[in-house]
Amino acid sequence: MHLLVQSIGFGVAAGAVLALGAVGFTLQFGISNVLNISYGSLMSVGAFLGLFMLGLGLNIWLVMVIGGLAVGACSVVLNRGLITPLVRKGMAPFGLVIVTVSAGIVLEYVIVAVAGPATQTYGNRSGATLNFLGWTLTTAQVVIFAIAVVLMLGLHLLLTRTQLGRAMRATSANRTLARSCGIATSRISDIAWFMSGTFCGMAGIALAITIESFDFTLGSIFLIPMIAAAVLGGVGQPYGAMIGGLVVGIVSSVSSAYWDPAYQSVVAFGIIIVMLLVRPRGLFGSSTATRKLLA
Amino acid sequence: MANLAYIVVIAAGAYTYGILTLGPDTGNGGFQQYVLGYRLPFFVAVVAAAAVGAGVGVLIGVTGLKRIRQDYQAMVMLVISIMAATVIGAAPSFLGGEPGLSLIPNPFANLSPVTGDWAYVAMVAFACVVGYLVMRRFTSGPMGRALRAMRDDEHAAAAMGFSVIKMRLLTQAVGGAFGGVSGALLVAFIGGWSPGAWAYVETLALLTAVIVGGMGNDFGVSLGTFVIAVLLLQGVQFLPQIRSHTGLTEAIGWMTLGIMTIAFLWLRPQGVFRERRPRYGQPAVGNAAGGEVAEGHS
């Protein structure tokens, strides 16, 4: 019983990071309708930017914010410089996936060329151990969880209470209609890529803090559970991705407590395949999202 | 269909060849573990690798039958290939786990190293020619016409009475068999195989070969593979080594590969050699260029 409670605690902590990443992934997909596989590599870029800034002696949480914003800027450049021109040329979705896969690999090996292929670490940043509800968590895990909650709340308020959020939701639901209503959809798209990149970079740094050692493949390994979370919640659905992240985090943490941890990511894989075959729109997918997904 | 999991088929062929020729895993001091462990002759093992490759290809193809968006499907394929490597790496007693298989016998091991290498080159060249001819039969005959029709417009092909599902799976099986053989030939030469050898970046190398050479042109794809494999992935080894930067040359190779893929998709999506469309009689009036635009929609 104690094992179960403890592993759920770890799952929630891991799920917070997952949810951060998955929300960014799904937000950008929902609005620009482009599946961005280079998202994982952008996450590694974030982690390595964090490493660089820690080397300058900055505070870890400040590093997380600056790193996030920097990756957000990279993400906008990626959209403006590569994705948008190709979409304008009428490239098929499959071609775009290959382009983002390639871009991801280029980014990964830029990291190798600059920082080398070696395993890196932020050092031990976990802080004091806290006990509550039968969970034993580190301060870092709790702070990351709190940051994730604040960001999710902020995103919720942005999407529901502001003009910009309404424009974003409109663009996601029907781009053409949104444009004819006077919404500057390409600017909305830029904003979505920026926010997605920011979530991505912050998730990358948060991940690097919690797992303690990483190399340039950090993000592409983490991409699978993130995609699982996004697919579970319904691709393009930010709220779905939040819940999906928590569910995937808890399920894989519990399963690795009772089963060989080496198979932990198999759970994520199973979720993707089952959801795809049984309910491709995800648990919370709307009918609009379904129309987007089914060919 | 976009098969980003093709590397899994190659890996399946390589592992099949490995466990069928290595002999029991108690040999060699028992430092590696794997299932089966027969000592079959080279050609039997290659045929088995083709069969397993075909089987795995069909299995992957089944997940692709579900009618979902192209890019979503591509993502699933990518996930399959990453996960297959993870699962095999996590199970040490199945196919050697993360360290993989080593000491896989070379069919020309009893020749001197140089003669053996050239004999191997000759054999692979022969296999390529045979493969090319088989592929020509497959893509130029009535079957090839049916496949083209299916690719360009599935509904129209189905309306003409072709069984789209059967044809898709058949294509997967044929492609899988080729992948299986290529995996077997590769592993018999390099002598070892592990999950690290078929990370998903390797799939990109295959895709780049196809894109650079020209999709739908057998000759172009063969040439593209040659350019990618020989010039890019091996050629970077001849760049001057910079001692302070380990892995830099490899990084340059992969970066060039990625940039090349993007550049070709952007500037010349049809590849160096475009697909030559066989002409059947007179083209329909006003629809001569119709085939070119059909690719874009999903």
Chai-1 contact restraints between the chains, C-beta under 6 A:
chainA,res_idxA,chainB,res_idxB,connection_type,confidence,min_distance_angstrom,max_distance_angstrom,comment,restraint_id
A,L35,B,D71,contact,1.0,0.0,6.0,A-B,restraint_1
A,L35,B,M75,contact,1.0,0.0,6.0,A-B,restraint_2
A,G90,B,G296,contact,1.0,0.0,6.0,A-B,restraint_3
A,A92,B,G296,contact,1.0,0.0,6.0,A-B,restraint_4
A,A92,B,S298,contact,1.0,0.0,6.0,A-B,restraint_5
A,P93,B,Q70,contact,1.0,0.0,6.0,A-B,restraint_6
A,P93,B,D71,contact,1.0,0.0,6.0,A-B,restraint_7
A,P93,B,S298,contact,1.0,0.0,6.0,A-B,restraint_8
A,F94,B,A2,contact,1.0,0.0,6.0,A-B,restraint_9
A,F94,B,Q70,contact,1.0,0.0,6.0,A-B,restraint_10
A,F94,B,D71,contact,1.0,0.0,6.0,A-B,restraint_11
A,F94,B,A74,contact,1.0,0.0,6.0,A-B,restraint_12
A,G95,B,L265,contact,1.0,0.0,6.0,A-B,restraint_13
A,V97,B,D71,contact,1.0,0.0,6.0,A-B,restraint_14
A,V97,B,A74,contact,1.0,0.0,6.0,A-B,restraint_15
A,V99,B,I262,contact,1.0,0.0,6.0,A-B,restraint_16
A,V99,B,L265,contact,1.0,0.0,6.0,A-B,restraint_17
A,S102,B,G258,contact,1.0,0.0,6.0,A-B,restraint_18
A,S102,B,T261,contact,1.0,0.0,6.0,A-B,restraint_19
A,S102,B,I262,contact,1.0,0.0,6.0,A-B,restraint_20
A,I105,B,V201,contact,1.0,0.0,6.0,A-B,restraint_21
A,I105,B,L204,contact,1.0,0.0,6.0,A-B,restraint_22
A,I105,B,W254,contact,1.0,0.0,6.0,A-B,restraint_23
A,I105,B,G258,contact,1.0,0.0,6.0,A-B,restraint_24
A,V106,B,M255,contact,1.0,0.0,6.0,A-B,restraint_25
A,V106,B,G258,contact,1.0,0.0,6.0,A-B,restraint_26
A,Y109,B,A251,contact,1.0,0.0,6.0,A-B,restraint_27
A,Y109,B,W254,contact,1.0,0.0,6.0,A-B,restraint_28
A,Y109,B,M255,contact,1.0,0.0,6.0,A-B,restraint_29
A,V112,B,G247,contact,1.0,0.0,6.0,A-B,restraint_30
A,V112,B,A251,contact,1.0,0.0,6.0,A-B,restraint_31
A,A113,B,L248,contact,1.0,0.0,6.0,A-B,restraint_32
A,A113,B,A251,contact,1.0,0.0,6.0,A-B,restraint_33
A,P117,B,G247,contact,1.0,0.0,6.0,A-B,restraint_34
A,I224,B,V79,contact,1.0,0.0,6.0,A-B,restraint_35
A,A262,B,A90,contact,1.0,0.0,6.0,A-B,restraint_36
A,Y263,B,A90,contact,1.0,0.0,6.0,A-B,restraint_37
A,S265,B,T86,contact,1.0,0.0,6.0,A-B,restraint_38
A,F269,B,M83,contact,1.0,0.0,6.0,A-B,restraint_39
A,I272,B,V79,contact,1.0,0.0,6.0,A-B,restraint_40
A,L276,B,V76,contact,1.0,0.0,6.0,A-B,restraint_41
A,P280,B,I68,contact,1.0,0.0,6.0,A-B,restraint_42
A,L293,B,I68,contact,1.0,0.0,6.0,A-B,restraint_43
A,L293,B,R69,contact,1.0,0.0,6.0,A-B,restraint_44
A,L293,B,Y72,contact,1.0,0.0,6.0,A-B,restraint_45
A,A295,B,R67,contact,1.0,0.0,6.0,A-B,restraint_46
A,A295,B,R69,contact,1.0,0.0,6.0,A-B,restraint_47
